[in-house]
Amino acid sequence: MPTYTYACQRCEHRFDILHLDGEQVPVCPKCSEPAVKRIIGAPTFKLRLFTSELREMGVLDPPSPTDPNFEDYER
């Protein structure tokens, strides 16, 4: 299900709601105002990488010899 960001038109509180289109428009969780407006923003996503992949890409440094998992590190 997509996550949408809303802004309350009374207190200007911004909040995220996970719901499908066609469902009832939420009320503000801070002041219970029913007049909220959906904010259009950039989509978000999570990229899941393993530590070894991040090291191959140069994002992470190799572990130090004092690291307890140093023996498991593939060079």
Residue pairs with C-beta under 8 A, 6 or more apart in sequence:
1 18
1 19
1 20
2 18
2 19
2 20
2 21
3 16
3 17
3 18
3 44
4 16
4 17
4 18
4 19
4 38
4 39
5 14
5 15
5 16
5 38
5 39
5 41
6 14
6 15
6 16
6 17
6 26
6 28
6 36
6 37
6 38
6 39
7 13
7 14
7 36
7 37
7 39
8 14
8 15
8 28
8 30
8 31
8 33
8 35
8 36
9 33
9 35
9 36
9 37
10 28
10 31
10 33
10 35
11 28
11 30
11 31
11 33
13 28
13 29
13 30
13 31
14 39
15 26
15 28
15 29
15 30
17 26
19 26
25 34
25 36
26 36
27 33
27 34
27 36
28 34
28 36
49 57
51 60
52 74
54 60
55 61
55 62
62 73
62 75
63 69
63 70
63 73
64 70
67 73
